[in-house]
Amino acid sequence: MIHQELTAERLRHLTLLSEKYPTIEAASCAIIRMEALLRLPKGTEHFMSDLHGENEAFIHVLNSASGVIREKIDVVLGAQVSESERADLATLIYYPAQKLPELKRVQADLPAWWRQTLMRLIALCRFVSSKHTRAHVRACLPDACGHIMDELLHAHFEDHDKNLYYGEIVESIIRHDRADATIIRLCELIRRLAVDRLHIVGDLFDRGPRPDLILDRLIAYHDVDFQWGNHDTVWMGAAAGSPICVLTVLRTTLAYNNASTLERGYGISLRSLEHYAESHYAASDLRRFQPHVDPRTAPSPASTGRIARMHKAVMVLMMKLEAQVIARNPDFGMRGRDYLNRIDYARGTVDCGGRTYPMADMDFPTVDPADPSRLTPQEEELVRKLTRAFRESEKLQRHVKFLYAKGSVYRCVNGNLLYHGAVPLTEDGSFAAETFEGQQLSDRALFDYCDRRARQGYFAPEGSEERQRGQDFLWYLWCGAGSPIYGRSAMTTFERMYLDDPATHQEIKNPYYRYINDRATAERILAAFGLGGEGSHIVNGHVPVRAIEGENPVKGGGKLIVIDGGFCNAYHAQTGIAGYTLVYNSRGMTLRTHQPFESAEKAIHEDEDIASRSDVIYAAPRRILVGDTDEGVETRALIGDLQLLVEAYHQGVLRERFDGICE
């Protein structure tokens, strides 16, 4: 009998479940619905990485579902609709609010165009919704007109009576001036249904102009997760109030001439920094501190000089704080990289890696050779102001809380392992053990530890030792040799800015990057994270694939895919392309290779789309169903619980309530 088998804990669980399913009928209806759901094709997942603030290109890829929507337009409308009309419809779906007025202006018979466009969008919407339950589609519809759209999407136009009925709905929409609003809602629904889940495999920030606009868009997205990149963790540390992370963010932002990200995007004023830089570096040689200039912008010489002065000032402040962090964290293993302590100020040389090199710049007006890492009182006040500005930016805090809520160092999802950087390996290819706080950690345990300490830096109590240590660790994740998010020997910023010997500029990659071409290594990594089998893959970002040189993004005998294709404009020359999107649907995996995107304005007014090529990475031996996914595992577990609940009702262990309804 069930009451003899139920533990007290299990009975408590069923009692809680009965609150949602208070009758046999309610529980049975849910079982029927869930068992049917398991037989649907799995939803489409998209994977992208290393967006680096390229907001216009990213939003276009997001709106177009990486080209999937245009392909579906071609399938549904076919050759009977001209290429130009299909291009117009695609742009309308991507940017309905901007494209709709433009298309309306050129129509000789606007009601006829509305009618035709509505019918085409309805046909396309029905096509993209075909592998979703009606309940799911209904949940995606807007409240105000959802019932009307639900009727249109489930019409049977081959039935003459219904054709009249649904035709009248369309005519009524036009007659009552709701055509524009309905077109926009249908476009939004098509975009919503084309992709079920989006995975961002690291590095939203830096280099590109507006990462804040990317995050604004992602906060509104229906289902997204992140695997943090090192550029993300240092921004997370800055938002947490870490002075070293604040200065690191400032240096990178200034180096790429992206002050607008801080000033316009996050409302962080650089006025105090500008005044400080003017007072100490007005007569300095700034040649080595000139910012990278995006060819899409043309900053004035005065603006470039302002940025270069602040860049140099921030570089010195950053080195002081780096030396302090390295001193209080011996387990980071970064002794020797506290370069202000390694400079011979009389001779103008520095000890770098055990060798002595001449310094290319000895302009350190605020450095005391007797105590190089000490901040002057003016610097202490400046760092406090800058840190407070990051802490008080409401938009930045909202974005970083979102990154913590939706993000992690890694994720296992539907048999795939997602992470940004590298699983540290030794020279012989075995898992490298890193030691932190007396613990030796490798593979999954190392990743879990890094995740915990990253959260500690933001969520531990203000002023506590735990919060300080966590914030220091967020900086370590940015540049530490043992950081699985960074995966290189060192961040050679000092060497590139102050030493002329190019041999010192090298950032040696972890042996991981040599071994990922080996299938056995990829399978060993998957096994360490509890994954395996033919359908399991590693999805990796961080290091741009040099497609221009013939490098293949698919490695490890097909088990590992590197999806950093140089999405950021700054990398296009290195990669020869403008990013990848990995698409995983019920048929398998395809990799979409994107060419550079010029601008949203050109896309809207000239139907300029991103040119993409699609290559099959993995073809599933049979169609992948919801029952084969993580959702399927959870659904089957819930079905089992509901079956126990029904039995408990039948045997009187729990009582039904008569206020329940069948869902």
N, C-alpha and C positions, 0 to 999 in steps of 0.2 A: 504494500500500500504506500502511496506517495507520502502520507504524513509520517510514516516510519523512516523514510529515506531522507526527508528534508532536514537539513541542519537549521539551527536557529538563524544563522546568517543568511542561508538561502531563503528561508521563509520571510525574513525582513526584506530581502531583495524583491521577492514576488509581491509582497504587500505594497512596496513602493511602485512596482510596475502596474499593479491593479489600479492605481490612481489615474493612470493614463488610459488603461484598457479595463473599464469597470465591469464588463459583462463578457460572457462567452462569445456573444455575437461580435463585440468590438475586437476581441483578441483574435477570433477566427478570421474576420475580414482583413485584419492587418497581416496575418500569416499568408493569406491568399495573395494579397497585393505584393508582399515581399518575395514570395516564391516566384511570382511572375517577373518581378524586377530582376532577379538573378539571371534570367534568360535574355535580357536585353544586351546589345553590344555595349562594351565599355565606353565611357566618355572619352573625348579627345583631350589629351594633355599637351601643352606646349612648354618647352624649356628654352630659356634664354639666359645669357650671362654677359657680364662686363659691359653694361649699358653706359657707364661713365658719364651720366648727365646729358646724353644726346636725346633730348626730350622730343624733338619733332620727328626724328627717324623712328624712335621707339613707339610713339603714339600712332604713327602711320602703320607700323608693323602690327601693333595691337588691334587697330581698327580693321585692318585687312585680314586679320587672323593669319598673318604670314603668307598671304596669297591664296589661302584656302577659299575665301569668299568669292574671289574672282573665278576660281575654277568651278565653283558650284553655280555661279551665274552662267558660265559657258555650258554646263551640263543641262541646266533647267531650260534656258532660253534657246541654246543651240544656234545653228547657222541662220535660222529664220529671222533673227534679230541682228542688225548690223553691228560691226565691231565698235563703231563710235557710240551707239546707243548702249551697248553692254559696258563700255568704259564709263559713260556718264552714270549708269546705274550703280556701278561699283563705287565711284567717287561719292555719289549720293549716300550710299550706305556707310562709307567711311566718315564723311563729314556732312551729315544731313542739314544741320543748321546753317552752314556756310554755302553749301552747293545748291540747296533748294531755291533760294531767291534768284540765283543766277540762271538756273534751268527754266524757271517760270517766266523770266523776262523774254525769252526767245520763242515762246509758244504762241502759235497763231490761234489755236483752239485750246485754251487752258483746261476747261472741264474734260475734254477728251484725253488730254495728257494726264491729268489727275487719275482718271478712270484707268487708263492703260498702266500707269506706274503703280497704282494700288494693286491691280491684278497681278502684275509681275512680282511685286514684293510679297504678296500673299503666296504665290506659287513657290517662290524661293524660301519663304519662311516655313512653309509646309515641308519642304524638302529637308531643311536643316533640323527640323524638329522631329523627323521620322523615327529617330532612335531614342527619343525621350518619352517618358510617360506623359499622358495628358495632364496629370496632376503637377508634374514638374514644369511643363510649359505654362500652365495656368499660374503657377507661383511666380513665374518670371514676368507676367503681364502687369501693366500699371493698374492701379486701383480704379482710376476714373473711367477708363474705357476698356478694361480687361475683358468684360463679358462680351462686348462686341467683337473684339479681336479673337476671342476664343471661338465664337460662332464662325467667323470667316476662315479660321485655320482648319476647322473640322467640317467644312462644307463638302458636299459630294456634288460637283458641278455637272456630273453626267445625268443627274436626276433633274428633269425639266422643272418640276414644281419648286424644288430647292434652288434651282438656278435663278428663278424669278425672285425667290425670297432673298437669296444672298446678293443678287444683283441690286435689289432695292436697298439693301444695307449700304452698299457702295454709293449708290445714287444719293441716299440720305446723308451720308458722310459729306459728300460734295455740297449738297444743297444747304446743309447747316454749317458750312464753313469750317468743317473739321478735317478737311483733306490734308492740310499741311501737318497738323498735329499727329494724325494717324500715320502719315508717311514717316515722320520722325520716330514715332514709337515702334513701327515695324522695322526700321533700320536698326534701332537699338536692340530689338529682340533678335534679329538675325545675328548681330555681332555677339550677343549674349549666348546664343545657342551654339555658335560655331566652335567655341572652345569651352570645355568644362572646367579646366583647372590650369593655372599658369604657375610655373616654377621659375624663379629668378635665382640663378646659381652664382650670385655674388657680384659685388662692385657696382652699386648704383651711383656712387659719388665720384667726383673729381674729373678733371680734364674737360668734359663737355660742359655746356653753358648752364643748364637748369635741371639738376637732379631733383630739386624741390617740386617741379611740375610733374616729373615722373611719379614721385611719391603721392602727390595729390590725386593723380589718376588711379594709382594702384589701390589707394585707400577706398576708392569707390568701386573697385573691381569685385566681382562676385566671389572668386575663390583664388587666392594667391598664397604662395609661401616663398620664403627666402632661405638661401643658405649663405650666411654672411661671408663677404670677401674682406680682405684686409683694409681696403679703402672704406668699407662700411664700419668696421669695428673702431677705427680711429675717430670717425664722426660720432659713433655711439659714446666713445669715451669723452669726447669734447662736450657732448650734450649732458653727460653725467657730471661734468665739472672738473675733469682732469686737465690741469694746466699744460702738461706735456702733450696731450692729445689736441688741445686747443691750438697750441703753437704749430704742431705738425699739420693740422688741417689748414691753418693760415698759410704756411709755407707752400703747400701743394697748390692751394687755391691761387695764391699770388704768382707762383711759377707758371701757371697756365692762364694767367690774365683773366681769372674768373671772379673778380671781386664782386661782380653783380650777383653771383650765387648767394653771397653773404648779405650784401647790402639790400638788393631788391628781393631776393628769395626769402631770406630769413630775418630781415630787419636788423641785422647786426652792423652797427656803425664801426667804421675803421678810422674815425676822425682822430681819436687819441693815439692810435698807432701811427697815423700819418704825421702828426705833430712831433711825436717822439723821433721818428725816422728823419724828419727835416732837421731837428736840432742836433742829431748825432752823425748823420750820414749825408748831409747836403753837399759836401765837397768830396765825397768818396768816389772811387773808381767803381762804376756799376756794371762794367762790361760783362762780368761773369753772372750777373743777377738779372739780366734782361729776361722778361717773361717770354714763353713760347707764344707766338702770335697765331691765332686761328686765321687761316686765309679768308674765311668768310667775314671777318671783321677787319676794320682798319683803324686801330687806336691812334690817337695823336701822339706825337713825341712827348708832349707834356704829361699825358696820361701814362705812357710807358715808363717815363722817368719816375713818376710818383710810385708806380707799382714796384719798380726795381729797388727804390730806396726802402720801401717797406719790406720787400723780400729779404734784403740784406740784413735789416734790423731784426726781422723774425728769425732768420737763420742763426744769428748769434744767440738770441734768447733761447731758441730751441736747443742748441748745443749745451747751454748751461743746464737746462732742465733735464736733458738726456743724461748728463753726468750724474745728476742727483738721483735719478731713477735707477741707473745702473748700480750706483753705490748702495742703495738700500734693497736691492734685489739680486744678491749674488747668484741665486739659482737660475737667473736668466742667462748666465754664462757669457756676458757681454763686456767683461773687463777688457780693456784695450780699445773699446769703441767710444770711450769717454774722451774724445779727442782734445777738448780744451785743456785737459790734464796731461796730455801727451805732447803738447807743443813746447819747444824751446824758444821762448819769446825773445831771447837775446840773439840767437843765431837765425831765427826765422825758419826753423825746421820742425818736423813732426815725426814721431815714432808711429808708423802704420804697419801693423802685422809683423813687427820685429825688425823692420827696416826703416832707415831714416830718409825722409824725402824733403826737398825744399818746398816751402809754402808759396803758393802763387799769389796769395793775398794775406797781408798781416794787419789788416785794418780792424782792430778790436778796441774801439775807444772806451768801452765800458767793462772790459775784462781786467781783473786784477791778477797778474801772473802768480801772486802768492796764494790766491784762492780763486781760481778761474771760474768755478761753477756758482759763485755767490752772486745773487742778484743785487743790484744797487737799490736803494729805497725807491727811486723813480721807476725802476723796472718792476719791482714788487707791486707797486700801485698799478702800473700798466697791465701786468698779467692778471691782477685781481679784476680790473675793469673788463678785460677781454673775456675772462672766464665767466664773469657775471652776465655778460651780454649773451653768451651761448646758453647759459642756464635759464635766462629770462626770455629767450625767444620761444613764444608759445607754439609757433609753427614747427620749429625744430624739435621741441619736446614731443609734440603730437606725432611727428614722423618717426622719431626714434622709439617711442613707445610702440608704435605700429611694427617697427622692425623687430623689437623684442617679442611682441605678441605673435607675430607670424613667422619669425625667423629662428634659426638655429645654426650650429656649426655644420651639421649634416642632417640628412633626412633619408629614411628608407621608405619608399612609396611604390606600391604595386610591383615589387620585385626589383626595383632599381635603387641604386645608391647614388645620392646627390651630394657633392661637396665642391667647394670652390678651388682649393689649393692642391694639397698633396698629402698622402699618407707617408710620413717620414720613413725612409728606408736606409739601411746601412749600405756600405760599398758592396757587400756580397748579396744584397737584395733581400735580407731579412728585415723584419720590422724593427725600427730604431726605438730604443727606450729613452725617453726624456725624463729627467728627474726634477720634480717640483715639490716643495714642502716635504721633502724626505720620501716621496713616493716615486717609484719607477713606473712609467706609464708608456704604453704603446698602442697602436692601432685604435680600436674603438674606445678603449678606456681613456686614451689620451684625448680623443675628440670630446668625450663626455666631460672630462675634467675641464677642458677649455671652455665648453659651453657654460658650465657652472660658474667658473670664475668671471666670464664675460657678464653674466647676469648679476653677479655680486657687485661689480663695479657701478651698476646703476641702481640696484634695489636694496643694497645693504644700508643700514642707518647712516644718515648724514654724520660726518665727523668720525665714524668708526674706523678702526684699523682694517676691518674686512673690506670696507668701501675703498679705502686707499689702495689696498693690495689688488683689488679687482680692477681699479682704474689703471694702475700700472700694468696689469696683465693685458688690458685692452690695447695698450700701446705695444706691448710685446707681440701680441697677435698681428699687429701691423708689420713688424720688421724683424722679429726674432728668428734665429736660425732653426729653432725647434718648433716654430709655429706651423701647424698644419694648414693654416690659412695663407701663409706667405711662401714657405717651401724653398727658400734660398739661403745662402750662407750669410748674407748681410744686406742691409739697405745702404748702398754706397753713396748716399747724398753728400756727405762731407767730402769724400774723395773726388767726386765729380765737380764740386764747387771750388775746392781749394788745391787740388793736386793736378799737375799736368800729365803725369804718367798714366796712359790709358790702361795699363795692366792693373792699376789699383781700382779701376772703375767696375771691374767685373763682379757680377753677382752670380755666384756659382749655384746652379740648380741642384736641389737634392737628388740623390741617386734615383729616386722615384721616377724622374723624367727619362732616365735611361731604360728603366725596367718596364715601363707601361706598354712597350711594344710587345712584351711577352704575355701570351694568353694565361700562362700558369700564374703569373704575378697578379693579373687582374682577378682571376678566379680565387686566389688566396685572399685578396683584399675583400672580395664579396663574402667569402666564407667567414672572415673575421667579424663582419657586421651581420652575420646570420642570414645571408642571402646566397642564392646559387640557382643553377638550372639554366636551361637554354634561353629563357626569356629575360634573365637578369643582366643588367648592364650598369656600368659606372658612367655617370654624367658629370663631367669635369669642366671647369672654366679656368680663368686666371692667366694662362700663358697663350698669347695669340698664335693661332695656327698660320704659318707662313704659306698660305695657299699659292701665292705668286711664285714660290720656289718649288712647288709640287708637293708640299707636305700634306699628308692625309690626316684629317681629323679623327678618323676611325682607327683605333689602336687596340692592342691587346687581343689580336685575332678576332676583332669585331665585338669584344666585350667592353671596351671603354671608348667613349666619344667625348672629345674635347670640343666644346661649343663656343669657345672664345674665338670669333672670327674677325675681331677688330671692328666692333660696332661703332666705337668712337672714331670721329674724324681724324684724330691724331694718329691712329694706327693704320689708316687705309693704305698708306704707302708701304708699310711693312707686310701687310697681309694680302694686298691686291683685291680684297673684297670688303664688304661692309657688314659682316656679322652672319651668324647662323641662327636658325630656329630649328630645334629638334621637335618633331611632331610624333606623338605616340597615340595611335588610335586602335580600333579593334582589329585592324589588319596587320599592324606591326609598327615599325619605326621608319620615318623618313627624315632626312636632313635637308633643310632648305637653306641654300646659299644665297645671300642677298648682295646686290650691288649697291653702290652709294645712292643715298636719297638726297635730292637737292634741297627741297623746302616744302613745307605744308602749303604755302601760297601757290607754288607751281602745281602741286598735286590737285588742289581745289580748282584752279582756273584752267589748267591745261590737261587734266586727267593724267598727270604724270604719276606713274605707279613705280614701286620698287621692282626692278627686274630680279627674279629669283629662279634658281634651278633646284629641282627636287630629286634626291637620290635615295633609293631604298637602302636602309641600314640593316633592318631585320624584318623578315616576312614571317608572321606567325603561322605555324603549321595548320591551325584552324582559327576561326574567328574568336577573338578574345571577348568574353562576356563579363558582365558585372560580377557574376559569381566567381570569376577568376581573380578578382581584384581585392584590395584591402577592404573596400566597401562590402564586397561579397562575404568576406570572413566575418565582419561585424554583423552583417544582416543575418547570416546563418546562425550566429550565436544568439541574436535576438529572437529568431524564429524558435530556437530550442527553448529559450526562456518562456516565450509565449505559449508553446505547447505544454510546458509544465504548468503555466498559469491556468490554461484551459482545463487540464487534468485536476488541478487543485480546486477549481470551481465545481467540476463534476463530482468530486469526492467530498465536497463540503469542507475542505480545509480552509478555503476562503469563500466568502459570500459575495455574490453578485450585487451590484447596485443597479437600480432600474432607471437612473438618470443618464446612463451611458447611451451613446449612439454609435452606429457602425460608421467608421471613417471611410 
